[in-house]
Amino acid sequence: MIKNVSIFGFSEANRGEPLYQDAFKTAELLASNGYVIVNGGGPGVMRASSEGAKEGGGKAIGVTYYPQDATHFEGKDAANPIDEEITCANYLERTLTLIKMGDAFIFFNGATGTISEFGMAWGLARIYFGRHKPLIFYGDFWYDIIESIAENMLLREEELRVYTIVNSPRAALEAIKNADKSPY
């Protein structure tokens, strides 16, 4: 049963931008339907999803870490209204915790951090195919990305059956509800 939805995406998305609004509205709809939002506790898509969760009457959990020498990591955003913080020792532990806590994942557009999270979640979905956690890619741009990966990488057939691409908050909610009913 899907309870927690981990949200991944660009840490530099700003309020008023379409990406920020999409994350906000998606989390708001999910929270109003009883799902708990899990994110990295930082700015951008992470903060948008926490704010959306709060607006939807739900809960947001932030999985953070406080790097000592990481010059290009955003860290925790003091303005991110999480209800609970889980602090990790490093980036890898943080990523694994985000993946472990999520019963489903939504990937918005992002940068290298999102790419690393996406790669790990997709790899685990393949390893646990049939019992894997649903991967939801938000935005039509994902079609081109997945097509390019499929054309250029040595993928197995099941790796192309572990995700759903959506382009609206309602479609994301429906993908989660459908995954919850799925026999896999």
Number of C-alpha atoms within 10 A of each C-alpha: 9 17 15 22 26 28 27 27 29 21 25 16 21 16 14 9 10 11 23 25 18 22 31 26 22 26 35 25 21 28 25 18 13 16 23 22 30 31 30 32 31 27 23 24 31 33 30 30 35 35 25 29 31 21 17 21 15 22 24 30 24 27 25 25 22 15 15 7 7 10 7 7 14 16 17 20 18 11 12 20 22 26 12 13 17 14 17 17 11 13 17 13 15 21 23 16 20 26 23 14 19 22 22 24 26 25 23 24 19 18 12 10 16 19 15 13 20 23 12 14 23 21 14 15 21 20 13 12 15 14 12 17 25 26 24 23 23 24 16 12 13 18 13 10 11 14 11 11 12 15 10 9 8 8 12 10 10 13 16 14 13 19 19 18 20 20 16 16 19 14 16 22 19 14 20 25 13 12 19 17 11 11 8 11
